Amino acid sequence: MSIATSLALAFSLSADAFAASLGKGAALHRPRVAEAARIAAYFGIFELVAPVIGLGLGYTIGRYIEAVDHWIAFALLLGVGGRMCWLAFMGEKDADAPKPVRHGPLVLMLTAMATSIDATAVGVTLAYMDLHIPLTIMLIGIVTFGMTFGGVLIARVAGPLLGRWAECVGGLCLIAIGVKLLFEHGVFA
């Protein structure tokens, strides 16, 4: 397969991280470029490492994880997305409370991990695809970094326009990604 196939795979895997970065950016008070790069680094690194882990799991215990990976991703995305929605409106009585200027590492790690589970699943199958594996994995990390960096900066502009709704929409997007994973795995079939 070609580099175009590797790029298409990288863009499709980074879509979840892009949606999450919109929510993460909207939850912050005018995120700076440095914070956008920090958030993008979390997502890019997790998305880069996930297929490597998947590749290793594919060689060892892939068939066991395949049965529950979508449930793990759903639970993480539901928790993080639900928390984002709850936080967006719980302080309604204190509408003038300032937004944070940066996210904590635990929140970023959990969100990045949840959005990279699909990359882990793809990693399980990489050994059986006709792709240059190291190049494909590097492209996945680089494209995810770029997409999430852009997502945070887009949210910098869109967040203030949409107010509390922007953070809740970001949370709902994470929950929708989790539900999509369940549909893709035939849970609702």
Backbone as CSV, one residue per row, in Angstrom:
resi,resn,N_x,N_y,N_z,CA_x,CA_y,CA_z,C_x,C_y,C_z
1,MET,0.836,-1.179,0.000,0.000,0.000,0.000,0.884,1.246,0.000
2,SER,0.295,2.376,-0.283,1.058,3.603,-0.490,1.099,4.484,0.752
3,ILE,1.872,5.549,0.635,1.922,6.540,1.703,0.560,7.219,1.852
4,ALA,-0.191,7.288,0.750,-1.534,7.872,0.807,-2.430,7.056,1.739
5,THR,-2.273,5.753,1.726,-3.053,4.899,2.619,-2.661,5.162,4.072
6,SER,-1.376,5.304,4.314,-0.909,5.605,5.671,-1.432,6.961,6.136
7,LEU,-1.428,7.953,5.245,-1.949,9.277,5.594,-3.451,9.233,5.858
8,ALA,-4.184,8.502,5.034,-5.628,8.377,5.244,-5.916,7.731,6.597
9,LEU,-5.150,6.733,6.938,-5.293,6.077,8.234,-4.993,7.067,9.357
10,ALA,-3.939,7.852,9.197,-3.565,8.835,10.214,-4.660,9.883,10.408
11,PHE,-5.226,10.392,9.325,-6.287,11.394,9.444,-7.544,10.801,10.062
12,SER,-7.890,9.578,9.698,-9.097,8.982,10.271,-8.925,8.717,11.763
13,LEU,-7.732,8.309,12.181,-7.500,8.061,13.602,-7.420,9.356,14.407
14,SER,-7.060,10.461,13.776,-6.934,11.726,14.502,-8.258,12.475,14.617
15,ALA,-9.306,12.012,13.968,-10.597,12.712,14.005,-11.151,12.783,15.429
16,ASP,-11.051,11.698,16.186,-11.543,11.695,17.565,-10.758,12.693,18.413
17,ALA,-9.456,12.705,18.247,-8.612,13.619,19.011,-8.925,15.077,18.641
18,PHE,-9.219,15.328,17.374,-9.585,16.678,16.948,-10.863,17.127,17.648
19,ALA,-11.881,16.262,17.678,-13.143,16.598,18.347,-12.901,16.865,19.832
20,ALA,-12.083,16.026,20.463,-11.784,16.219,21.881,-11.019,17.515,22.115
21,SER,-10.120,17.872,21.195,-9.332,19.097,21.375,-10.207,20.344,21.278
22,LEU,-11.275,20.275,20.514,-12.210,21.399,20.468,-12.817,21.629,21.845
23,GLY,-13.231,20.530,22.495,-13.789,20.649,23.838,-12.764,21.112,24.851
24,LYS,-11.557,20.573,24.750,-10.502,20.963,25.687,-10.146,22.436,25.518
25,GLY,-10.078,22.901,24.288,-9.772,24.307,24.050,-10.889,25.224,24.515
26,ALA,-12.138,24.808,24.315,-13.280,25.625,24.726,-13.382,25.742,26.236
27,ALA,-12.860,24.763,26.964,-12.937,24.776,28.426,-11.915,25.727,29.043
28,LEU,-10.999,26.231,28.241,-9.943,27.103,28.749,-10.228,28.565,28.436
29,HIS,-9.614,29.439,29.218,-9.698,30.871,28.953,-8.639,31.238,27.915
30,ARG,-9.079,31.486,26.707,-8.215,31.883,25.596,-6.878,31.138,25.598
31,PRO,-6.915,29.844,25.273,-5.666,29.065,25.306,-4.602,29.652,24.384
32,ARG,-3.414,29.734,24.895,-2.274,30.256,24.145,-1.705,29.159,23.248
33,VAL,-0.850,29.561,22.334,-0.217,28.624,21.405,0.566,27.557,22.180
34,ALA,1.246,27.970,23.260,2.020,27.002,24.058,1.107,25.945,24.678
35,GLU,-0.074,26.350,25.136,-1.012,25.372,25.716,-1.586,24.481,24.621
36,ALA,-1.839,25.049,23.454,-2.306,24.236,22.329,-1.260,23.186,21.971
37,ALA,0.003,23.588,21.969,1.087,22.641,21.669,1.204,21.581,22.759
38,ARG,1.010,21.965,24.017,1.067,21.009,25.130,-0.048,19.971,25.012
39,ILE,-1.266,20.435,24.744,-2.397,19.518,24.578,-2.149,18.617,23.372
40,ALA,-1.694,19.204,22.272,-1.428,18.429,21.058,-0.342,17.388,21.305
41,ALA,0.635,17.728,22.135,1.702,16.765,22.446,1.138,15.554,23.177
42,TYR,0.241,15.780,24.132,-0.388,14.651,24.828,-1.107,13.740,23.830
43,PHE,-1.954,14.352,23.002,-2.732,13.553,22.050,-1.834,12.886,21.018
44,GLY,-0.870,13.633,20.491,0.029,13.081,19.480,0.848,11.925,20.015
45,ILE,1.376,12.067,21.229,2.185,10.993,21.808,1.331,9.763,22.093
46,PHE,0.155,9.967,22.686,-0.707,8.817,22.957,-1.119,8.122,21.670
47,GLU,-1.439,8.919,20.643,-1.862,8.337,19.372,-0.694,7.643,18.672
48,LEU,0.517,8.089,18.903,1.707,7.459,18.337,2.037,6.150,19.068
49,VAL,1.910,6.162,20.380,2.252,4.984,21.183,1.172,3.898,21.068
50,ALA,-0.077,4.298,20.921,-1.189,3.340,20.912,-1.039,2.242,19.854
51,PRO,-0.708,2.548,18.586,-0.563,1.462,17.624,0.619,0.543,17.936
52,VAL,1.652,1.106,18.578,2.796,0.277,18.968,2.341,-0.728,20.034
53,ILE,1.563,-0.234,20.992,1.009,-1.132,22.013,0.092,-2.159,21.354
54,GLY,-0.748,-1.688,20.436,-1.652,-2.595,19.724,-0.901,-3.647,18.937
55,LEU,0.185,-3.239,18.316,1.012,-4.179,17.563,1.543,-5.271,18.493
56,GLY,2.039,-4.861,19.650,2.519,-5.832,20.635,1.404,-6.722,21.154
57,LEU,0.251,-6.110,21.412,-0.886,-6.899,21.886,-1.380,-7.859,20.816
58,GLY,-1.334,-7.400,19.572,-1.770,-8.267,18.469,-0.950,-9.539,18.396
59,TYR,0.314,-9.403,18.713,1.188,-10.572,18.692,0.979,-11.459,19.919
60,THR,0.435,-10.904,21.000,0.320,-11.681,22.234,-1.119,-12.005,22.626
61,ILE,-1.907,-10.963,22.972,-3.245,-11.237,23.515,-4.355,-10.474,22.787
62,GLY,-4.153,-10.141,21.527,-5.098,-9.342,20.765,-6.523,-9.855,20.765
63,ARG,-6.697,-11.121,20.661,-8.068,-11.659,20.562,-8.843,-11.475,21.862
64,TYR,-8.159,-11.360,22.996,-8.852,-11.171,24.269,-9.268,-9.718,24.481
65,ILE,-8.441,-8.808,24.061,-8.722,-7.383,24.245,-9.795,-6.905,23.268
66,GLU,-9.813,-7.482,22.097,-10.760,-7.069,21.063,-12.202,-7.111,21.560
67,ALA,-12.507,-8.019,22.451,-13.873,-8.180,22.941,-14.314,-7.046,23.858
68,VAL,-13.377,-6.328,24.478,-13.761,-5.300,25.456,-13.180,-3.917,25.182
69,ASP,-12.345,-3.763,24.182,-11.688,-2.468,23.974,-12.683,-1.338,23.769
70,HIS,-13.761,-1.602,23.063,-14.760,-0.569,22.803,-15.490,-0.159,24.086
71,TRP,-15.685,-1.084,25.015,-16.328,-0.757,26.285,-15.412,0.102,27.151
72,ILE,-14.129,-0.180,27.133,-13.169,0.624,27.887,-13.157,2.045,27.337
73,ALA,-13.074,2.167,26.011,-13.070,3.494,25.383,-14.369,4.228,25.677
74,PHE,-15.500,3.534,25.596,-16.801,4.159,25.870,-16.860,4.691,27.296
75,ALA,-16.433,3.880,28.264,-16.472,4.301,29.667,-15.602,5.534,29.902
76,LEU,-14.394,5.548,29.334,-13.514,6.705,29.497,-14.105,7.951,28.842
77,LEU,-14.611,7.802,27.618,-15.178,8.948,26.907,-16.449,9.451,27.585
78,LEU,-17.280,8.550,28.083,-18.495,8.944,28.795,-18.139,9.704,30.069
79,GLY,-17.164,9.206,30.804,-16.752,9.872,32.040,-16.182,11.256,31.796
80,VAL,-15.250,11.362,30.861,-14.619,12.657,30.584,-15.639,13.612,29.952
81,GLY,-16.409,13.119,28.987,-17.407,13.968,28.327,-18.518,14.408,29.273
82,GLY,-18.990,13.484,30.103,-20.014,13.831,31.084,-19.516,14.865,32.077
83,ARG,-18.278,14.723,32.498,-17.685,15.685,33.430,-17.576,17.061,32.780
84,MET,-17.210,17.097,31.503,-17.118,18.381,30.804,-18.474,19.078,30.766
85,CYS,-19.535,18.314,30.461,-20.884,18.898,30.415,-21.315,19.366,31.800
86,TRP,-21.041,18.548,32.796,-21.418,18.898,34.159,-20.705,20.173,34.607
87,LEU,-19.403,20.245,34.356,-18.638,21.428,34.749,-19.059,22.678,33.973
88,ALA,-19.517,22.494,32.736,-19.926,23.641,31.922,-21.120,24.360,32.537
89,PHE,-21.989,23.617,33.234,-23.215,24.224,33.738,-23.358,24.213,35.251
90,MET,-22.506,23.495,35.953,-22.665,23.430,37.417,-22.434,24.775,38.083
91,GLY,-21.621,25.611,37.503,-21.321,26.906,38.096,-22.206,28.016,37.560
92,GLU,-23.412,27.676,37.102,-24.295,28.668,36.495,-24.535,29.869,37.408
93,LYS,-24.602,29.633,38.734,-24.825,30.742,39.651,-23.616,31.681,39.727
94,ASP,-22.438,31.175,39.327,-21.218,31.966,39.348,-20.683,32.116,37.925
95,ALA,-21.482,32.752,37.094,-21.163,32.828,35.671,-19.868,33.593,35.387
96,ASP,-19.445,34.436,36.342,-18.240,35.217,36.110,-16.965,34.516,36.581
97,ALA,-17.081,33.280,37.053,-15.894,32.548,37.513,-14.948,32.358,36.332
98,PRO,-13.672,32.616,36.558,-12.724,32.497,35.442,-12.495,31.045,35.028
99,LYS,-12.283,30.850,33.743,-11.918,29.531,33.224,-10.440,29.307,33.496
100,PRO,-10.033,28.050,33.608,-8.594,27.797,33.802,-7.819,28.154,32.531
101,VAL,-6.522,28.372,32.690,-5.681,28.681,31.533,-4.979,27.434,31.005
102,ARG,-5.018,26.338,31.787,-4.431,25.090,31.307,-5.116,23.918,31.993
103,HIS,-5.043,22.755,31.313,-5.604,21.523,31.850,-4.532,20.776,32.633
104,GLY,-4.986,20.026,33.630,-4.067,19.193,34.387,-3.643,17.981,33.578
105,PRO,-2.502,17.408,33.922,-1.995,16.260,33.166,-2.911,15.037,33.216
106,LEU,-3.571,14.788,34.343,-4.430,13.605,34.451,-5.608,13.696,33.491
107,VAL,-6.241,14.863,33.426,-7.373,15.054,32.509,-6.926,14.856,31.064
108,LEU,-5.780,15.410,30.713,-5.282,15.266,29.347,-4.911,13.818,29.038
109,MET,-4.285,13.141,30.002,-3.915,11.738,29.772,-5.147,10.863,29.583
110,LEU,-6.160,11.051,30.426,-7.374,10.232,30.299,-8.080,10.472,28.970
111,THR,-8.184,11.732,28.581,-8.835,12.044,27.305,-8.026,11.510,26.137
112,ALA,-6.720,11.707,26.165,-5.864,11.217,25.078,-5.907,9.687,25.008
113,MET,-5.919,9.042,26.168,-5.986,7.575,26.185,-7.318,7.095,25.602
114,ALA,-8.395,7.744,25.997,-9.709,7.330,25.509,-9.831,7.481,23.998
115,THR,-9.282,8.581,23.466,-9.401,8.793,22.021,-8.390,7.977,21.221
116,SER,-7.415,7.362,21.884,-6.412,6.585,21.150,-6.659,5.084,21.190
117,ILE,-7.742,4.669,21.815,-8.017,3.229,21.882,-8.251,2.659,20.487
118,ASP,-8.871,3.437,19.609,-9.056,2.945,18.246,-7.712,2.749,17.547
119,ALA,-6.727,3.592,17.867,-5.389,3.422,17.292,-4.726,2.156,17.827
120,THR,-5.035,1.810,19.067,-4.527,0.547,19.621,-5.105,-0.617,18.842
121,ALA,-6.407,-0.545,18.576,-7.055,-1.614,17.814,-6.477,-1.712,16.405
122,VAL,-6.205,-0.568,15.790,-5.588,-0.570,14.461,-4.192,-1.183,14.534
123,GLY,-3.480,-0.877,15.614,-2.145,-1.433,15.792,-2.140,-2.951,15.804
124,VAL,-3.211,-3.533,16.331,-3.322,-4.999,16.356,-3.274,-5.550,14.936
125,THR,-3.859,-4.803,13.996,-3.936,-5.288,12.613,-2.780,-4.820,11.727
126,LEU,-1.947,-3.901,12.219,-0.858,-3.371,11.387,0.076,-4.458,10.868
127,ALA,0.313,-5.465,11.669,1.228,-6.533,11.254,0.720,-7.278,10.027
128,TYR,-0.588,-7.209,9.806,-1.189,-7.956,8.698,-1.488,-7.069,7.500
129,MET,-1.138,-5.788,7.588,-1.381,-4.861,6.484,-0.081,-4.636,5.722
130,ASP,-0.227,-4.335,4.456,0.938,-4.085,3.610,1.307,-2.600,3.689
131,LEU,1.818,-2.180,4.874,2.202,-0.794,5.113,3.602,-0.758,5.695
132,HIS,4.259,0.351,5.509,5.536,0.584,6.180,5.168,0.985,7.613
133,ILE,5.300,0.068,8.554,4.786,0.256,9.906,5.406,1.460,10.619
134,PRO,6.730,1.617,10.669,7.280,2.788,11.371,6.804,4.120,10.773
135,LEU,6.762,4.224,9.447,6.295,5.445,8.805,4.826,5.711,9.150
136,THR,4.010,4.679,9.095,2.588,4.824,9.399,2.387,5.294,10.828
137,ILE,3.113,4.713,11.760,2.980,5.100,13.165,3.424,6.546,13.375
138,MET,4.518,6.950,12.737,4.982,8.340,12.852,3.955,9.312,12.254
139,LEU,3.378,8.956,11.118,2.359,9.814,10.505,1.137,9.949,11.410
140,ILE,0.750,8.873,12.069,-0.397,8.926,12.977,-0.124,9.949,14.087
141,GLY,1.057,9.904,14.685,1.401,10.848,15.748,1.481,12.282,15.260
142,ILE,2.120,12.488,14.106,2.304,13.842,13.567,0.969,14.458,13.153
143,VAL,0.146,13.702,12.452,-1.152,14.221,12.011,-2.039,14.520,13.219
144,THR,-2.020,13.644,14.211,-2.826,13.886,15.416,-2.355,15.149,16.129
145,PHE,-1.046,15.330,16.232,-0.523,16.563,16.834,-1.074,17.778,16.084
146,GLY,-0.963,17.779,14.767,-1.432,18.914,13.970,-2.926,19.158,14.095
147,MET,-3.692,18.085,14.073,-5.156,18.224,14.161,-5.586,18.753,15.528
148,THR,-4.986,18.255,16.597,-5.383,18.715,17.924,-4.871,20.130,18.204
149,PHE,-3.704,20.452,17.705,-3.186,21.814,17.830,-4.170,22.789,17.182
150,GLY,-4.587,22.456,15.971,-5.566,23.296,15.271,-6.907,23.340,15.981
151,GLY,-7.334,22.207,16.531,-8.610,22.152,17.240,-8.644,23.071,18.452
152,VAL,-7.569,23.096,19.216,-7.504,23.969,20.392,-7.551,25.428,19.951
153,LEU,-6.837,25.767,18.881,-6.827,27.154,18.422,-8.171,27.565,17.817
154,ILE,-8.840,26.644,17.163,-10.196,26.935,16.672,-11.119,27.200,17.859
155,ALA,-10.992,26.384,18.905,-11.824,26.549,20.092,-11.527,27.865,20.812
156,ARG,-10.312,28.368,20.652,-9.954,29.662,21.243,-10.883,30.751,20.713
157,VAL,-11.210,30.662,19.432,-12.099,31.642,18.814,-13.557,31.271,19.056
158,ALA,-13.906,30.004,18.850,-15.298,29.572,18.957,-15.773,29.509,20.404
159,GLY,-14.874,29.179,21.338,-15.258,29.033,22.737,-15.927,30.264,23.317
160,PRO,-15.306,31.444,23.216,-15.941,32.641,23.778,-17.269,32.992,23.090
161,LEU,-17.397,32.653,21.825,-18.643,32.952,21.114,-19.791,32.076,21.603
162,LEU,-19.467,30.835,21.960,-20.495,29.882,22.368,-20.642,29.765,23.880
163,GLY,-19.707,30.327,24.628,-19.786,30.302,26.082,-19.761,28.886,26.637
164,ARG,-20.607,28.649,27.637,-20.662,27.349,28.309,-21.034,26.218,27.356
165,TRP,-21.794,26.562,26.333,-22.232,25.524,25.394,-21.061,24.889,24.664
166,ALA,-20.002,25.666,24.421,-18.856,25.117,23.686,-18.229,23.957,24.448
167,GLU,-18.048,24.107,25.759,-17.471,23.021,26.541,-18.409,21.821,26.595
168,CYS,-19.695,22.080,26.735,-20.660,20.974,26.770,-20.719,20.265,25.418
169,VAL,-20.674,21.013,24.333,-20.663,20.394,23.002,-19.419,19.522,22.849
170,GLY,-18.287,19.992,23.343,-17.079,19.175,23.319,-17.277,17.884,24.099
171,GLY,-17.889,17.969,25.272,-18.175,16.776,26.072,-19.136,15.844,25.362
172,LEU,-20.169,16.414,24.741,-21.131,15.592,23.997,-20.461,14.917,22.803
173,CYS,-19.494,15.604,22.184,-18.750,14.988,21.077,-17.971,13.767,21.571
174,LEU,-17.361,13.875,22.750,-16.639,12.726,23.307,-17.594,11.562,23.573
175,ILE,-18.755,11.865,24.140,-19.741,10.811,24.408,-20.201,10.196,23.093
176,ALA,-20.426,11.032,22.073,-20.858,10.525,20.759,-19.792,9.619,20.142
177,ILE,-18.525,9.958,20.327,-17.445,9.105,19.829,-17.519,7.742,20.508
178,GLY,-17.767,7.741,21.818,-17.900,6.478,22.551,-19.070,5.654,22.058
179,VAL,-20.206,6.296,21.828,-21.381,5.582,21.313,-21.102,5.050,19.912
180,LYS,-20.407,5.852,19.098,-20.035,5.410,17.742,-19.194,4.137,17.803
181,LEU,-18.262,4.086,18.736,-17.443,2.884,18.901,-18.299,1.663,19.229
182,LEU,-19.305,1.867,20.068,-20.193,0.737,20.401,-20.977,0.283,19.164
183,PHE,-21.447,1.239,18.370,-22.142,0.873,17.125,-21.216,0.120,16.182
184,GLU,-19.987,0.619,16.038,-19.014,-0.032,15.144,-18.695,-1.464,15.569
185,HIS,-18.810,-1.734,16.852,-18.535,-3.085,17.358,-19.801,-3.926,17.469
186,GLY,-20.914,-3.428,16.902,-22.140,-4.203,16.824,-22.903,-4.379,18.128
187,VAL,-22.658,-3.507,19.106,-23.349,-3.626,20.392,-24.837,-3.412,20.227
188,PHE,-25.241,-2.505,19.331,-26.647,-2.167,19.156,-27.275,-2.876,17.969
189,ALA,-26.588,-3.838,17.395,-27.097,-4.528,16.209,-28.126,-5.579,16.572
